[in-house]
Amino acid sequence: MKNTIFSYIQLTKPSIMLLVMFTGATALVLEGSFLSQPGRFILVMIGLYLTGGSANALNQYFEREIDAKMTRTYKRRPLPLGKLTSTGALTFSAGIGLAGVLIFAVFFNWLTALLSLGTILFYSLFYTLWLKPNTDQNIVIGGIAGAMAPVGAWTAATGTMDIVPWILFAIVFLWTPPHFWALALYHKDDYVRAKLPMMPVVRGDRATLKQIMAYTSVLFGVSLSLLLFGGGWIYLVAALVLGGLFIRKVIAAFRSPSTTVLRGVFGYSILYLFGLFTAIIVDGLLRNA
């Protein structure tokens, strides 16, 4: 029973969802109104996990045959391992997605519910079934789904849009290609075997590294734009230091793209995003204290 429950949790890609929830929580801290309503804060986090987890689970359902061909996934994901049935996975995916959308519709507002539903459909259907197998820009466009948590969290709290969550969205959106392409570079053989047109497969390593450098540079500039809308000195220092180190690591990878260096870029990209958003949270808490 415990193994089955764990397998269903694995369908939601909990490590990815930790990042999604963290970026959503950052938006709630910046907005501030739910800091005095912890119950509603937690309910937003539950809604984000259920809807984001649903999109990830549907992605695994649709890609179960592809995952079985890739060394990175076939020993780690429950469907290729035969730990869950495809029917069970589909039912679970749809069920938690519906539950998450209903949480936003009933306890918050329909704007957030519709954004969440759109994110599920965009990632699980448009990205998984059309973008990923047909274009080397798949991860760029598909990154829209992974970047939506700050926007959804903000609208849950306010019922309206604002430029601040869209800056957070832009940071995550621009971060996604360097993060994922670094991984794709040292797992290129997997994507060749699965016949997926990832950037390194279609355009080669050098072109991919140029794209990583371009996105990282733009990311650095966009991250500083938050200073125009309430970012404090802690965030300024974090954006400069973390962004500078990110660019430095990408340049090192461009000069010497070994597997070790590429893994370093991938690993640092995760630390970068968590560090940057931690600085935003600290600034937000100080401002709302």
N, C-alpha and C positions, 0 to 999 in steps of 0.2 A: 504493500500500500504506500509506504513512504517513498519507494523508488518511483512509483507511478506519479505521485504528487510532484516529486522533484522533476520528473520528465516533463510534466505539463508546465511547470515553472520555467524550465529551460526553453520551452517553445517561445516564451516572451522575450528571450535574450536579456536576462536580468542585468548583465554588465552594461549593456547599451542603455537600458532603462534607467540605471542609476544616473547616467549622464543627463538623460532627458529630464528626469525629475529634478535634478540639481539646477538645470537651467530654468525650469519652470519655477522652482522655489526662489531663485534669484529675482525673477520678475515680481513675485509676490512681495518679497522683502523691499524691493525698490518702490513698489506701489504703496505698500505700508498698511492698508486698511485691515488686512487679515492678521496682522501681528498681534492684535488684541482679541482675535477670534480664532484661537488655535484649532477648534473643531472644524471650522470652515477651511482653514489652511490645509489641514490633513485631508479633508474631503477632496480638495482640488488635487492633491498629490495622488490620492487613490484613483480619481478619474483619469489623470494623466497616465498612470501605470496601466490601467485597464485598456484604455484606447490605444496607447502606444504599444502595449504588449500584444493587443489584438492584431495590429498591423504587422508586427514582427512574426507572430505565430502564423498568420496567413501567408506571409512571405516564405516561411519554412514549409508550409503545406504545399504551396505551388512549386517550390524548388526542391522537393524531396528527392527527385531523381537526379538533379544536378548536384545536390549536396553529396549524394552517394558516390560521385565520380571525383570529388575533390578531397585531397588528403587533409586540408585544413578543417573540413567539416564532417566527413563521414564517420569519424570516430568520436565526435563531440555532440552531434545532434540526435535527438531521440527518434526521429522518423527513419533515417538511414540505418540506425542501430536496431530498428524493429521493436523499440520499447513502447511505442504507441501505434495505434491504428490510424490510418489517414482519416477515417470517418470521425474518430474520437478527436483528432487534432482539429479538424474543420469545425466540429460542433463547439469545442472549447473556444476556438478563436472567435467565432461569431458571437458566442455567448458573452464573453468578457467585453467584447467591443460594444455590444448592445447595452450591457450594464454600465459601462463608462459613459456612453452618450446619454443615457437616461439620467445618470447622476448630474451631469452638466445641465440637462434640460429641466429637471425637476427642482434642483437645489440652487441653480445659478441662473442661467439664461440660455435662450435658444441660439444666440450668436455663437457662444462657446460650443454648444452641442453640435451645431452645423459645421464649425471649424474642425471639430474632432472627427466627425463622420467623414468629412472631406479628406482629412489626413489619412484615415484608415483606407479609404477607397483609392486615394492617389498612390500610396505606397504599395499596398497589396495587389492592386490591379494594374494601374498605369505604369508604375516603376517596374514591378516584378515581372509582369507578363509582356510588356511592350518595350519599355526603355532599355532594361538591362540586356536583353538578347539582341537588340537592334542598333545601338549607338554607343560609341565610345564616350559620349557625354552623359551616360546614364547616371553616374554618381553625382554629377553636377546638378542636374535637374532633380534627381531623386532626393538630393540633400534638402530640398524644400520641406519634405515631411519631417525629417529629423530636427529641423530648426524651428518648428512651429510651437514648441512647448512654452516659450516665454510669452508668445502672443496669446495662446489659449489661456494661460494662467492669468494674464493681465485682464483679458475680457471677462473671465469668470469673476474677477474681483470688482470690475467697473462697469461691465456691459458695453464698453466703448473701446475704440482703438486709440492708440497714442504712438508717437514716434519712438519713445524709449524702448518698448518691447520689440519694435521693428529693428532697432539698432542691435539688440541682443540676437534677434533672428539673423541679421546680416553677419554677425560675428560667427555664429555656429554654421551658417550656410557657407561662408568663405573658408572656414576651417575644415570642412568635410572633405573636399578634394585632396588637399595635401595629406591629411590624415589617412584617407583610404588608399590613395595612389601609392603611398609609401609601402603600405601592406601589399598592394597588388604587385609591386615591383619584385618583392622577394617571394611571392606566391604565383608568379606569372605562369609557371607550368600547369598549375591547377586550372587556370582560366583557359589555357590552350586546350587542355584535356576536356573541359566542360563546354568548349566552343562558345565562350562568352567574349564579346568584343571590348574588353577592358582597355583602357588607354595604353598600357605597356605592350599589350598584344598587337594592337592595331597600329600604333604610331611609333613604338619602340621606346627603349629606356631613356634615351637622351631627350626626346621630345617631352616625355612624361615629367622628367626632372625640371625642364624649363617651365612647364605648366605649374608644377609644385612651387617653384620659385616665384612665379607671377602671382599666384593666389596667396602665398604667404606674405608677399610685399603689400598687396592690396588689403589683406586682413590686418596687417599692422596699422595702416592708415585709418581704416574704418574703426578699429578698436579705440583709437584716440578721439573719434568723433563723439563718444559718450561723454567726454569732458565738457561738451557744450550743453549737456542736458542733465547735469547734476553729479557727474563723476567727481570724486574728491582726490586728495593728494595721494592716498593709499592706492587708489586705482591707477593714478598717473604713474607712480613708481612701478607698479606691477605690469602695466601695459608696456612700458618702455623696456623693463628688464626681461620679462618673459617673451615679449615679441622680438627683442633683439637677439635673444638666445635661439629662438625658433629660426629666425633668418640665418643665423650663423650655422646652425646644424644643417639646414637645407643647402647652404653653400658648400659645406663639407661633403654632403652627399653628392652634389653635382660634380665635385672634383674627384671624389673617390667613392663610387656607388657600390660599395661592398654590401653583402647581406647584413653584416654587423652594423654598419653605419645606417643603413635603411631601417633596420629594426630600432635603432636609436632615435631616428626621426619619428617613427610611428609611436614609440613609447613616450617620447617627450611631448608629442602633440596632445596626448591625453593629459599629462601633467600641466601643460600650458592652459588648456581650456578650464580645468578644475581650478588652477591657480588664479586665472583671470576672473572667473566668476566668484571665487571666494573673496577676492578683493572688492568686487562689486557689492557682495553681501555685507562685508564689514563696513564699507562706506555707507550703505543703506541703513544698517542698524545704528550707526553713530548719528546719522542725520535724523532718524526717527526716534532716537532715545529721548 
